[in-house]
Amino acid sequence: MLAVLVLPALGAVALALWPARADRAAQWFAVGLTGVLFLLTLTLLNGRTRGIWHQFDVAWIPSLDVRLHLGVDGISWPLIALTGLIFLLCALYSLRHTPNPGNPRKLFALLSALECGVFGVFMALDAVVFFVFFEVTLLPMFAVIAIWGGPGRRAAARQFLLYTLFGSVLLLVGVIAATVGRGSSDLVAWTASASPMSERGQIAVFVLLLIAFAVKSPLWPLHSWLPDAHTEAPTVGSVVLAAVLLKMGTYGLIRVGLTAAPEGARAVAPALGVLAVAAIVVAGLVCLAMGELKRLIAYSSVGHMGFVLLGVATLSTPGLQAALFGNVAHGVLTGLLFFLVGAVKDRYGTGDLDRLGGIATVSPWLGGLLGFAAVGSLGLPGLAGFWGEAFAVVGAFGVSPWFEVLGVVAAVGAALAAAYFLRLLRRTTVGPLGSAVMSGAPRPDAAELAAWGPLVALALVLGLAPDLLLSLTAGPVEALVAVVGR
């Protein structure tokens, strides 16, 4: 397990020191490194138990009783494996599509550091260690947007940095308060015992953690950094941001927030449900009016993550199962969408819906894959996107009459998603040719197929056999529901 953390850190150092004239070798080194890391994430399934697998627990700061406590379970492993896969696909894609201004070795050095931080977040079983790895991801992503992004990259990167720093300050305060209140920073101990904090204290701690994780998720109305960051980031940056980094917020809320202050979670859950449903509806309405392809997909992420957060707010077994499944499904399908949007912008030089049209006529491959990803994201049964959204709505029923109302409104939001994705397909893939002219090859190249193919396959597999994932998360979710008392 330690190799999954150590190898990307060493790889980041090696790539940063890589000879300037050996960029191609650096690219292949990054592909090999990410490939080995993905295989290592799969091996973590060996020896799994009902509780935590592959625990590593040593003293780190004895004077503060902080331990380097790491481990994997059914909640974290799917996101660890998804992280390994996404970074591998980004490395393969970049073999032929390195964003300007070049310097692939520096880009891959930052991505390796980012991968190390994300793995650490999903493996951390100590709240302080979790916070440290959470912060490790900040500067690499800032640099990827600021250096390799579009014309407005610096403003978007600054906005990303300021919002994330705001969330980080609240996260630090929340972690310290929870650690003092619980008498330990160990997340496993938090799950195993009742909190000695008063209900008011738990509400205060949970609200701090909720706001901190809501910035990263992002939850409306703290989402405004996301569209600009996605629009200006290079393709691989958008894919990593959507498929991996947003999951740190929802995962942190489940792993840290619910266990730190279960009474606080119960008290604040109705308000979280309202905000989650507001995110679904507001994002749907914005997407119906959006005229730029990448910004439309970015706003759709706000709506999809709203379903994840609605599932969390129910504090029920079906709802939390839906949240965890929706996390992975969103990573797969929205990661694929950003890869495809990157291909459209590379070929047409624009993401303006008014200038696009007839893509399926010029490039049936690209039009077909865009259609597949869109109908998967709108929740078509048989594809991965269906289960997380459907069970988030189902999980809302039976909790309380108020949550049943929220479930109905969320279902209306799902209809909005169908409307804006069908509008997107009508404007881009079918109909008469737009004024933008395709300048690249109509067929995907080998690097694009290598990056897109596994995500297409995974969307199908998870859609047709959801129990592959649900069976892993069932035990940990039941334990978590017992902790929050519902």
Summary of the structure (lengths in Angstrom):
residues: 486
radius of gyration: 21.2
end to end distance: 33.1
largest distance: 69.0
contacts: 1927
relative contact order: 0.10
helix: 75%
strand: 4%
